[in-house]
Amino acid sequence: MSDLMKVSSNPHIRSKVTTSNIMLAVVIALLPAAGFGIYNFGLDALILILVTVASTVLTEFLYEKLMHKPVTIGDYSAVVTGLLLALNLPPAAPWWIGVIGGVFAILVVKMLFGGLGQNFMNPALGARCFLLISYTSIMCNFECDTYTGATPLATLKAGGNVNILDMVIGRTAGTIGETSMIAIVLGACFLILLGIIDLRIPGSYIVSFVIFIILFGGHGFNPTFISAHLAGGGLMLGAFFMATDYVTRPITKKGQYLYGIFLGILTGIFRIFGPSAEGVSYAIIIGNLLVPLIEKITLPKAFGKGGEKA
C-alpha cells in the first residue's frame, strides 16, 4: 500500500518505455557483434560470454538478496553489463577473468554506489580497465586458435600494413566483440531506429577523432590510415554502445556534443601519442568522471538567474 501513497509534483508523464525495454533492445543490438565473435573465435568466445553474463547477473542477485533489497535482475541491466564486458575480453582469456570482471563491474562499480542510475562510470568499462591493470598480460594477449600475432592497430602503430576489408568484416585478431565493424554498426542502427540512442555523442566522437588523427597522426588525409583507425579496436563499440550509456553521459544536448568531442580527442591522444594502440576504454572512463563538470557548464540557466536579461 505504501507504494500507492507516494506523491510527486506535476507534470505527471507516463510512458510505455521502461528500463527493461531499453536494456533488452541493447542486448538484441549487441547480438550481431556477439554472434560474429563466436563465429570468428569459436567455442572459447561463447563460453566466456556465457560465464561473464552469468557472473554479473548472479552477483547482482546475491547482493540484493543479502542486502534485503528488491531484486532487479529482471531489468536486464546486469545482462547488458556482462555482455559488454565479455565483448571487450580477448577470446583466449580464461573463464575466471570473466567472473572477476563481472563481480567487479556489478559489486564495486554499480551496487556499492547505489545500483542502476547511481554508478559514476560505465560498469563494463570500469571492470575492463581494472582487468587491464591487474592482468595485463592476459588482457593484451590476442593470440588464439584462429589468429596469431598483433592486432591490426598494433601492426599499424608499428608501421606495418593492414587489410582494411578484413578489419571491416572482422576477420582479424582482437577482443570478442570489437572486430566486426559491420556487426557493430548494424546493432547501432537498430538502436537509432528505435530512438534509444542518437548520433550526438557517437557522431561528435567519431568526427572529432578523425579530425585529430588527420592533424596529428602523421599521415595527413590518408583514407587507408583513417579507415583502419575507425574499423580497428573498440572505437565503434565504445562510441555507439558505451559512450551513449544513459547513466554516465551528460543529459544536456550541448554537453553531449562536448562530451563526444572530448572523447574523440582523448582517444586520438592515447592512440597516436600513447604506448598502446588502443585508448577507447580509458577515454570513456575519464569522460565519465568529467560528466558532472560538463553538465555544470552546459546546463541552461533559468530565466532571471545568473544575470540573464530579457
C-alpha positions as CSV (number, residue, x, y, z in Angstrom):
1,M,0.0,0.0,0.0
2,S,2.9,2.4,0.8
3,D,3.9,2.3,-2.9
4,L,0.5,3.7,-3.8
5,M,0.8,6.6,-1.4
6,K,3.8,8.3,-3.0
7,V,3.1,11.9,-4.2
8,S,5.1,13.8,-6.7
9,S,4.7,17.2,-8.3
10,N,3.3,17.7,-11.8
11,P,3.7,17.2,-14.7
12,H,2.9,13.5,-14.4
13,I,4.3,12.0,-17.6
14,R,3.5,8.4,-18.5
15,S,5.5,6.3,-21.0
16,K,5.5,2.7,-22.1
17,V,9.2,2.8,-22.3
18,T,10.8,1.1,-19.4
19,T,14.3,0.3,-18.3
20,S,13.8,-3.4,-19.1
21,N,12.6,-2.5,-22.6
22,I,15.7,-0.3,-23.3
23,M,18.1,-2.9,-21.9
24,L,16.5,-5.7,-23.8
25,A,16.8,-3.7,-27.0
26,V,20.5,-3.1,-26.2
27,V,21.0,-6.9,-25.7
28,I,19.4,-7.5,-29.1
29,A,21.5,-4.8,-30.7
30,L,24.7,-6.5,-29.4
31,L,23.8,-9.9,-30.7
32,P,25.3,-9.4,-34.2
33,A,28.7,-8.5,-32.7
34,A,28.4,-11.3,-30.2
35,G,27.3,-13.8,-32.8
36,F,30.2,-12.8,-35.2
37,G,32.6,-13.0,-32.3
38,I,31.5,-16.6,-31.6
39,Y,31.7,-17.4,-35.3
40,N,35.1,-15.8,-35.6
41,F,36.8,-17.2,-32.4
42,G,34.8,-20.4,-31.7
43,L,33.6,-22.1,-28.6
44,D,36.0,-20.3,-26.3
45,A,34.3,-17.0,-27.1
46,L,30.8,-18.5,-26.4
47,I,31.9,-19.9,-23.0
48,L,33.5,-16.6,-22.0
49,I,30.3,-14.7,-22.9
50,L,28.1,-17.1,-21.0
51,V,30.3,-17.1,-17.9
52,T,30.7,-13.4,-17.8
53,V,27.0,-12.7,-18.2
54,A,26.1,-15.3,-15.6
55,S,28.6,-13.7,-13.2
56,T,27.1,-10.2,-13.5
57,V,23.5,-11.5,-13.1
58,L,24.4,-13.7,-10.2
59,T,26.4,-11.1,-8.4
60,E,23.5,-8.6,-8.6
61,F,21.0,-11.2,-7.5
62,L,23.1,-12.3,-4.5
63,Y,24.0,-8.8,-3.4
64,E,20.3,-7.7,-3.4
65,K,19.2,-10.8,-1.6
66,L,21.9,-10.4,1.1
67,M,21.2,-6.7,1.5
68,H,17.4,-7.4,1.6
69,K,16.8,-5.1,-1.4
70,P,14.3,-5.7,-4.3
71,V,15.8,-8.0,-6.9
72,T,16.3,-6.0,-10.1
73,I,17.9,-8.6,-12.5
74,G,14.7,-8.5,-14.5
75,D,15.6,-5.1,-15.9
76,Y,18.4,-6.8,-18.0
77,S,20.9,-4.1,-17.0
78,A,23.2,-6.8,-15.5
79,V,22.9,-8.8,-18.7
80,V,23.9,-5.7,-20.7
81,T,26.9,-5.1,-18.4
82,G,28.0,-8.8,-18.6
83,L,27.6,-8.9,-22.4
84,L,29.5,-5.6,-23.0
85,L,32.3,-6.8,-20.7
86,A,32.6,-10.1,-22.5
87,L,32.7,-8.4,-25.9
88,N,35.7,-6.4,-24.5
89,L,37.7,-9.5,-23.5
90,P,40.3,-11.4,-25.5
91,P,38.8,-14.7,-26.8
92,A,41.7,-16.7,-25.3
93,A,41.2,-15.3,-21.8
94,P,40.5,-17.9,-19.1
95,W,36.9,-18.1,-17.9
96,W,37.8,-16.8,-14.4
97,I,38.8,-13.5,-15.9
98,G,35.1,-13.0,-16.9
99,V,34.0,-13.9,-13.4
100,I,36.4,-11.5,-11.7
101,G,35.4,-8.8,-14.1
102,G,31.7,-9.4,-13.8
103,V,31.8,-9.3,-10.0
104,F,33.9,-6.1,-10.0
105,A,31.6,-4.4,-12.5
106,I,28.4,-5.1,-10.5
107,L,29.6,-5.1,-7.0
108,V,32.2,-2.3,-7.0
109,V,31.2,0.0,-9.8
110,K,27.4,-0.4,-9.7
111,M,25.9,-1.7,-6.5
112,L,28.2,-0.1,-3.9
113,F,27.3,3.3,-5.4
114,G,23.6,2.7,-5.2
115,G,22.7,0.4,-8.1
116,L,21.4,1.3,-11.6
117,G,21.3,5.0,-12.2
118,Q,23.9,5.8,-9.4
119,N,27.1,4.5,-10.9
120,F,29.6,7.2,-11.8
121,M,31.2,5.2,-14.6
122,N,30.3,2.6,-17.1
123,P,30.5,-0.7,-15.1
124,A,31.7,-2.8,-18.1
125,L,34.5,-0.4,-18.9
126,G,35.3,0.1,-15.3
127,A,35.8,-3.7,-15.0
128,R,37.8,-3.9,-18.2
129,C,40.2,-1.2,-17.1
130,F,40.5,-3.0,-13.7
131,L,41.4,-6.2,-15.5
132,L,43.8,-4.4,-17.8
133,I,45.7,-3.1,-14.8
134,S,45.5,-6.3,-12.8
135,Y,46.0,-8.9,-15.5
136,T,47.8,-7.0,-18.3
137,S,49.5,-10.0,-20.0
138,I,46.2,-11.9,-20.2
139,M,44.1,-8.9,-21.4
140,C,46.7,-8.0,-24.0
141,N,47.1,-11.5,-25.4
142,F,45.0,-11.7,-28.6
143,E,46.5,-14.9,-29.9
144,C,44.1,-17.8,-30.3
145,D,43.4,-20.8,-32.4
146,T,42.1,-18.6,-35.3
147,Y,44.7,-15.8,-35.3
148,T,48.2,-15.3,-34.2
149,G,50.3,-12.1,-34.0
150,A,49.4,-8.5,-33.2
151,T,46.0,-6.8,-33.7
152,P,45.7,-4.6,-36.8
153,L,46.0,-1.4,-34.8
154,A,49.2,-2.6,-33.1
155,T,50.5,-3.6,-36.6
156,L,49.6,-0.1,-37.9
157,K,51.3,1.6,-34.9
158,A,54.4,-0.4,-35.6
159,G,54.4,0.9,-39.2
160,G,53.1,-2.3,-40.8
161,N,50.3,-2.7,-43.4
162,V,46.8,-3.9,-42.6
163,N,43.9,-5.3,-44.7
164,I,41.0,-2.8,-44.4
165,L,38.4,-5.2,-45.8
166,D,39.3,-7.8,-43.2
167,M,39.0,-5.2,-40.5
168,V,35.6,-4.0,-41.6
169,I,34.3,-7.6,-41.9
170,G,36.0,-8.7,-38.7
171,R,38.5,-11.3,-39.9
172,T,41.1,-10.1,-37.5
173,A,42.5,-10.6,-34.0
174,G,41.0,-8.5,-31.2
175,T,38.5,-8.7,-28.4
176,I,35.4,-10.9,-29.0
177,G,33.1,-8.1,-30.0
178,E,35.2,-5.3,-31.4
179,T,36.5,-6.9,-34.7
180,S,33.4,-6.6,-37.0
181,M,32.6,-3.0,-37.8
182,I,29.7,-4.2,-39.9
183,A,28.1,-6.1,-37.0
184,I,28.6,-3.2,-34.5
185,V,27.1,-0.6,-36.9
186,L,24.2,-3.0,-37.7
187,G,23.3,-3.1,-34.0
188,A,23.8,0.6,-33.6
189,C,21.3,1.3,-36.5
190,F,18.8,-0.9,-34.7
191,L,19.0,1.3,-31.6
192,I,18.9,4.5,-33.6
193,L,15.8,3.4,-35.4
194,L,14.1,2.6,-32.1
195,G,15.1,6.1,-30.8
196,I,17.1,4.6,-27.9
197,I,20.3,6.4,-28.9
198,D,21.0,9.3,-31.3
199,L,24.1,10.5,-33.2
200,R,25.0,13.4,-31.0
201,I,27.6,11.6,-28.9
202,P,28.9,8.9,-31.4
203,G,28.8,11.4,-34.3
204,S,30.8,14.1,-32.5
205,Y,33.1,11.4,-31.1
206,I,33.9,9.9,-34.5
207,V,34.2,13.2,-36.3
208,S,36.5,14.8,-33.7
209,F,38.6,11.6,-33.6
210,V,39.0,11.7,-37.4
211,I,40.0,15.3,-37.4
212,F,42.5,14.7,-34.7
213,I,44.3,11.8,-36.5
214,I,44.3,13.8,-39.7
215,L,46.1,16.7,-37.9
216,F,48.4,14.7,-35.6
217,G,48.5,11.1,-37.0
218,G,51.5,11.8,-39.3
219,H,49.7,10.6,-42.4
220,G,47.6,13.6,-43.3
221,F,44.3,12.9,-45.1
222,N,45.1,9.2,-45.8
223,P,41.8,7.3,-46.3
224,T,43.5,3.9,-45.6
225,F,45.0,5.2,-42.3
226,I,41.7,6.8,-41.2
227,S,39.6,3.7,-42.2
228,A,42.0,1.4,-40.2
229,H,41.6,3.5,-37.1
230,L,37.8,3.6,-37.4
231,A,37.4,-0.1,-38.1
232,G,40.1,-1.2,-35.6
233,G,40.0,-1.5,-31.9
234,G,36.9,-0.7,-29.9
235,L,36.1,2.7,-31.3
236,M,32.7,1.8,-32.9
237,L,31.7,-0.4,-30.0
238,G,32.6,2.3,-27.5
239,A,31.1,5.2,-29.5
240,F,27.7,3.6,-30.0
241,F,27.2,1.3,-27.0
242,M,29.3,2.6,-24.1
243,A,29.7,6.4,-24.6
244,T,25.9,6.6,-25.0
245,D,25.2,4.9,-21.7
246,Y,22.2,6.9,-20.2
247,V,23.6,6.9,-16.7
248,T,27.2,8.1,-17.3
249,R,26.6,10.5,-20.3
250,P,25.7,14.2,-20.0
251,I,22.0,15.0,-20.0
252,T,22.2,18.3,-21.9
253,K,22.4,18.4,-25.7
254,K,25.4,20.8,-25.7
255,G,27.0,18.6,-23.0
256,Q,26.6,15.5,-25.2
257,Y,28.4,17.2,-28.1
258,L,31.2,18.5,-25.8
259,Y,31.5,15.0,-24.3
260,G,31.8,13.4,-27.7
261,I,34.4,15.8,-28.9
262,F,36.4,15.3,-25.7
263,L,36.3,11.5,-26.1
264,G,37.4,11.8,-29.8
265,I,40.4,14.0,-28.9
266,L,41.4,11.9,-25.9
267,T,41.1,8.6,-27.9
268,G,43.3,10.2,-30.5
269,I,45.9,11.3,-27.9
270,F,46.0,7.8,-26.5
271,R,46.3,6.1,-29.9
272,I,48.8,8.5,-31.5
273,F,51.0,9.5,-28.6
274,G,50.4,6.8,-26.1
275,P,52.3,3.5,-25.8
276,S,49.2,1.4,-26.6
277,A,47.4,1.1,-29.9
278,E,44.0,1.4,-28.1
279,G,42.6,4.0,-25.9
280,V,38.8,3.9,-26.1
281,S,38.2,2.4,-22.7
282,Y,40.3,4.9,-20.8
283,A,39.0,7.8,-22.8
284,I,35.4,6.9,-21.9
285,I,36.2,6.3,-18.2
286,I,37.9,9.7,-17.9
287,G,35.0,11.2,-19.8
288,N,32.5,9.7,-17.3
289,L,34.4,11.3,-14.4
290,L,34.1,14.7,-16.1
291,V,30.4,14.5,-16.8
292,P,29.4,16.5,-13.7
293,L,31.7,19.3,-14.8
294,I,30.4,19.2,-18.4
295,E,26.8,19.3,-17.2
296,K,27.6,22.2,-14.9
297,I,28.9,24.4,-17.7
298,T,26.3,23.4,-20.2
299,L,23.1,23.4,-18.1
300,P,20.7,26.1,-19.3
301,K,20.2,28.9,-16.8
302,A,16.7,29.6,-15.6
303,F,15.2,32.9,-16.8
304,G,16.0,35.7,-14.3
305,K,19.0,34.0,-12.7
306,G,22.7,34.3,-13.2
307,G,22.4,37.8,-14.6
308,E,20.3,36.8,-17.6
309,K,18.2,39.6,-19.0
310,A,15.2,39.6,-21.4
